[in-house]
Amino acid sequence: MRRLWATAAAAVALVGAVVGGLALARSVNRFGTTSGRLGAIVALTTGLIGLANGGLNLATANGGPGTGNGVVGGAAAFVVGWIAATVGASALARSRRAKLEAGR
């Protein structure tokens, strides 16, 4: 059961990383309005959820990799969650900056 939760946390973190990458690539669309803000918030939120769940799974696991405790999935969720949160925060900062520049 623990392996399932670790896999789900890794999947959530991976979705956050993909959405964050898309938000970072499309922080400003061709009409000048910000379109990546919602994606950045979603990426930041799912990244933090994956980070917390992966860390919690690693902290409570009583075995190593290959024991069926979801250690590898927890570690993957932790790392990918960190990446998703970082990319989401970067996309959010870029969308704020673009909004400020468009308002001048």
Backbone bond lengths (Angstrom), bond angles and torsions (degrees), N, CA, C in turn:
res aa  C-N    CA-C-N  psi(-1)  N-CA   C-N-CA  omega(-1)  CA-C   N-CA-C  phi
1 M - - - 1.445 - - 1.534 110.78 -
2 R 1.316 115.88 -35.84 1.447 120.12 -179.36 1.521 110.99 -66.52
3 R 1.313 116.58 -34.09 1.458 120.84 178.49 1.521 110.58 -63.92
4 L 1.331 116.97 -36.14 1.465 121.59 178.49 1.521 110.92 -64.97
5 W 1.329 117.40 -43.05 1.459 120.55 179.54 1.519 111.16 -66.72
6 A 1.318 117.19 -37.93 1.461 120.15 178.76 1.523 110.67 -66.65
7 T 1.320 116.18 -39.31 1.460 120.20 178.20 1.524 110.85 -66.63
8 A 1.323 116.93 -40.25 1.463 120.52 178.37 1.522 110.81 -65.05
9 A 1.333 116.75 -40.27 1.467 119.59 178.22 1.524 110.64 -65.04
10 A 1.323 116.91 -39.37 1.463 120.14 177.76 1.531 110.80 -66.23
11 A 1.322 117.28 -36.93 1.464 120.47 178.65 1.525 111.19 -67.21
12 V 1.332 116.69 -41.30 1.461 120.36 177.57 1.523 110.37 -62.41
13 A 1.326 116.49 -43.53 1.458 120.48 179.04 1.528 111.25 -64.94
14 L 1.318 117.02 -38.03 1.459 120.48 178.70 1.521 111.45 -66.30
15 V 1.319 117.35 -40.67 1.466 120.73 175.89 1.528 109.69 -61.50
16 G 1.328 116.16 -41.14 1.458 119.63 177.44 1.513 112.65 -62.32
17 A 1.327 116.91 -39.41 1.463 120.26 178.94 1.525 111.11 -66.47
18 V 1.314 117.64 -40.13 1.470 121.16 179.22 1.523 110.46 -67.13
19 V 1.335 116.90 -45.70 1.463 120.23 179.39 1.522 110.48 -64.40
20 G 1.320 116.89 -38.01 1.458 120.19 177.31 1.511 112.53 -65.21
21 G 1.322 116.65 -39.36 1.460 120.04 176.43 1.514 111.91 -63.83
22 L 1.323 116.35 -40.91 1.466 119.39 177.06 1.519 111.29 -67.03
23 A 1.328 116.67 -39.80 1.463 119.75 178.79 1.517 111.19 -66.67
24 L 1.319 116.82 -36.03 1.454 120.20 178.26 1.528 111.26 -69.05
25 A 1.317 116.42 -36.12 1.466 120.31 179.51 1.527 111.86 -74.07
26 R 1.326 116.80 -28.62 1.465 120.34 -176.27 1.525 110.99 -120.17
27 S 1.310 117.52 45.47 1.461 119.35 -177.61 1.525 112.30 -68.30
28 V 1.317 116.86 -26.43 1.466 121.30 176.07 1.519 107.25 -135.74
29 N 1.332 115.76 125.45 1.457 116.75 179.09 1.527 110.31 -87.50
30 R 1.293 117.39 -177.31 1.460 120.68 -171.05 1.528 113.66 -71.65
31 F 1.330 118.41 -14.23 1.462 120.41 179.34 1.527 112.24 -92.77
32 G 1.339 116.62 -2.39 1.449 119.59 175.87 1.517 115.07 93.37
33 T 1.315 117.77 -2.72 1.460 119.16 178.77 1.525 109.44 -93.59
34 T 1.298 115.64 154.65 1.465 118.84 -178.20 1.515 109.18 -81.25
35 S 1.314 116.10 126.48 1.458 120.17 179.32 1.518 111.50 -119.92
36 G 1.323 118.41 -7.22 1.444 120.69 -177.12 1.516 114.07 -96.86
37 R 1.329 118.08 1.80 1.459 120.82 -176.35 1.515 112.41 -65.49
38 L 1.316 117.63 -46.40 1.466 120.22 -179.98 1.522 110.68 -65.08
39 G 1.312 117.16 -41.88 1.458 120.62 177.34 1.516 112.06 -62.74
40 A 1.326 116.50 -37.05 1.463 120.60 178.45 1.520 110.93 -66.47
41 I 1.312 116.66 -40.56 1.470 120.47 178.60 1.515 110.55 -66.98
42 V 1.329 116.85 -41.47 1.473 120.64 177.54 1.524 110.56 -63.25
43 A 1.318 117.09 -43.30 1.466 120.78 179.61 1.517 111.24 -64.13
44 L 1.305 117.18 -42.61 1.461 121.00 179.42 1.523 110.69 -64.23
45 T 1.317 117.10 -43.53 1.464 121.24 -179.33 1.523 111.79 -66.94
46 T 1.322 117.39 -49.47 1.463 119.02 -179.07 1.516 111.63 -67.88
47 G 1.325 116.73 -31.71 1.461 119.95 175.53 1.521 111.61 -63.54
48 L 1.327 116.58 -44.09 1.456 120.00 178.56 1.527 111.77 -67.17
49 I 1.324 117.31 -34.95 1.470 120.47 176.54 1.524 110.23 -65.73
50 G 1.326 117.01 -46.38 1.464 120.53 177.60 1.517 112.43 -63.05
51 L 1.317 116.07 -38.80 1.462 121.47 178.09 1.522 110.95 -63.30
52 A 1.316 116.99 -46.02 1.465 120.86 -179.86 1.527 111.93 -67.51
53 N 1.322 116.80 -44.28 1.472 119.53 -179.78 1.519 111.91 -66.85
54 G 1.312 117.34 -39.90 1.463 120.45 177.62 1.512 111.67 -64.93
55 G 1.334 116.68 -43.26 1.455 120.37 177.62 1.515 112.58 -64.54
56 L 1.323 116.40 -40.45 1.467 120.25 177.90 1.519 111.14 -65.40
57 N 1.319 116.75 -40.58 1.458 120.20 178.27 1.528 111.04 -65.29
58 L 1.316 117.34 -40.30 1.465 120.08 177.86 1.526 111.58 -67.29
59 A 1.324 116.39 -35.64 1.464 119.69 -178.90 1.526 112.70 -70.94
60 T 1.324 117.37 -31.36 1.469 119.87 -176.42 1.523 113.43 -98.02
61 A 1.310 118.44 -5.83 1.466 120.55 -179.97 1.523 109.74 -70.63
62 N 1.324 115.34 137.22 1.458 119.39 -178.51 1.524 112.58 -109.74
63 G 1.298 117.06 18.67 1.464 121.21 178.22 1.512 109.55 -144.55
64 G 1.290 115.26 -179.70 1.461 120.50 179.89 1.513 111.31 -99.56
65 P 1.316 116.25 -169.67 1.463 119.98 177.49 1.525 110.63 -62.95
66 G 1.305 115.70 138.32 1.459 120.85 178.31 1.517 114.27 89.54
67 T 1.335 118.25 3.98 1.456 120.45 -179.50 1.521 112.74 -94.25
68 G 1.325 117.54 -5.60 1.454 120.66 -179.92 1.511 113.51 89.16
69 N 1.319 117.27 9.50 1.456 120.73 179.58 1.524 113.29 -91.90
70 G 1.286 118.19 0.26 1.456 121.78 178.28 1.508 113.99 78.32
71 V 1.315 117.48 27.55 1.460 120.75 -178.83 1.523 111.07 -66.10
72 V 1.287 117.18 -42.10 1.466 120.55 -179.26 1.526 110.08 -67.36
73 G 1.319 117.32 -42.27 1.468 120.46 177.31 1.513 112.06 -65.54
74 G 1.337 116.70 -37.84 1.455 120.22 177.19 1.515 112.16 -65.52
75 A 1.324 115.78 -40.84 1.465 119.71 177.81 1.527 110.45 -66.28
76 A 1.316 116.78 -40.39 1.469 120.29 177.69 1.523 110.66 -64.11
77 A 1.328 116.97 -42.39 1.464 120.34 178.24 1.521 110.95 -63.41
78 F 1.319 116.99 -38.86 1.459 121.17 179.47 1.526 111.13 -64.17
79 V 1.314 116.72 -48.29 1.470 120.83 -177.51 1.527 111.47 -69.18
80 V 1.327 117.26 -47.06 1.466 119.99 -178.30 1.529 110.18 -69.84
81 G 1.331 117.62 -33.11 1.461 120.54 174.88 1.512 111.92 -63.60
82 W 1.330 116.08 -39.53 1.466 120.50 176.43 1.525 110.54 -62.94
83 I 1.314 116.51 -42.99 1.463 120.99 178.90 1.529 110.21 -64.47
84 A 1.328 117.28 -44.88 1.467 120.90 -179.40 1.519 111.17 -62.97
85 A 1.324 117.52 -41.40 1.466 120.34 179.37 1.526 110.73 -65.89
86 T 1.307 117.32 -38.96 1.464 121.08 179.40 1.524 111.36 -67.64
87 V 1.318 116.61 -44.50 1.465 120.41 179.26 1.529 110.07 -67.32
88 G 1.322 117.32 -39.97 1.463 120.71 177.96 1.514 112.41 -63.07
89 A 1.343 116.87 -42.32 1.463 120.30 177.97 1.522 110.69 -65.54
90 S 1.316 116.96 -38.58 1.461 120.64 178.20 1.528 111.15 -65.72
91 A 1.325 117.31 -41.94 1.467 120.84 178.48 1.523 111.06 -67.25
92 L 1.329 117.01 -35.92 1.458 120.15 177.81 1.525 110.73 -66.41
93 A 1.319 116.49 -41.54 1.461 119.93 177.63 1.527 110.86 -65.07
94 R 1.313 117.07 -39.03 1.462 120.22 179.58 1.527 111.11 -67.54
95 S 1.329 117.11 -38.68 1.465 119.03 179.54 1.523 110.79 -69.02
96 R 1.338 117.55 -35.09 1.466 120.14 175.78 1.527 110.75 -64.98
97 R 1.320 115.38 -43.75 1.461 120.16 -179.90 1.526 110.20 -63.45
98 A 1.324 117.66 -40.99 1.462 121.12 179.53 1.526 110.87 -66.83
99 K 1.321 116.23 -35.57 1.458 119.52 178.63 1.523 111.07 -67.97
100 L 1.317 116.53 -39.13 1.453 120.45 177.05 1.527 112.04 -65.75
101 E 1.331 116.39 -41.29 1.466 119.90 179.82 1.527 111.47 -68.84
102 A 1.315 117.57 -33.42 1.464 120.69 179.20 1.525 111.19 -72.05
103 G 1.321 116.80 -26.58 1.450 120.70 -179.30 1.513 114.02 -81.03
104 R 1.313 119.49 -8.54 1.480 121.28 -178.55 1.481 112.45 -71.32
